[in-house]
Amino acid sequence: MKQGQSGPLSGGRHYWAMIRKVAAEHDGLFTVSQVFGWTGGVTRPAVTNYVLALLADGHVDLAATRYWGGRCEKTYRLLRQGAAAPKLSRLHNEQAIRRQQLWRAMRALQSFTIRELACAASTEEAPISDAVAQNYLWWLRRAGYVALIGRAGTVGHYQLLRRMNTGPYAPIVRHRQQAVVDRNNDEVVNLNGAQTKGWAA
């Protein structure tokens, strides 16, 4: 049994209440470990998945990363106020969460290689392979979000174009429609038609 709880409560409403409790005591900041410490009867991965879903939907933000003992711990900032737990979209499968992490890393980095992007976007709870980073980068290059700005031998260096840094939500890839949907401005880049914004260099 974890501290502060007398029964095995679980679910989004419970996790949200505990996040708000911890954040209120730490200037709006919290870690998964802190929240997990107040959620009796649940597993750490369940709390982690909920926090990552909040991150993907923009209800929390990554405030800091601390490395210690060969591990890294993420500190998050609570952005959304209110006692009612937010309604999360249904896009929070494994792929969507990792693409959100990649998008946030692209926005933070001045330039990056595929390896650097994968490392910067990875967390202990949701590691990202070079292949996953390369695939998402390929789609964003096609849609004109990312440009190849140079090479060192066979290693490409990329950059998120400033005009395409449209907001916190990661663009969604629609494979069947061959399109990229931007949730920040509700624009759709059709990769098969004349509306396509263009190929990155």
Buried (B, 14 or more C-beta within 10 A) or exposed (E): EBEEBEEEBBEBEBBBBBBBBBBEEBEBBBBBEBBBBBBBEBEBEBBBBBBBBBBBBBBBEBBEEEEEEEEEBBBBBBBBEEEEBBEBEEBBEEEBBBBBBBBBBBEEBEBBBBEBBBBBBBBEBBEBEEEBBBBBBBBBBBBBBBBEBEEEEEEBBBBBBEEBEBEBBBBBBBEEEBBBBBBEEEBBBBBEEEEBBEEBE
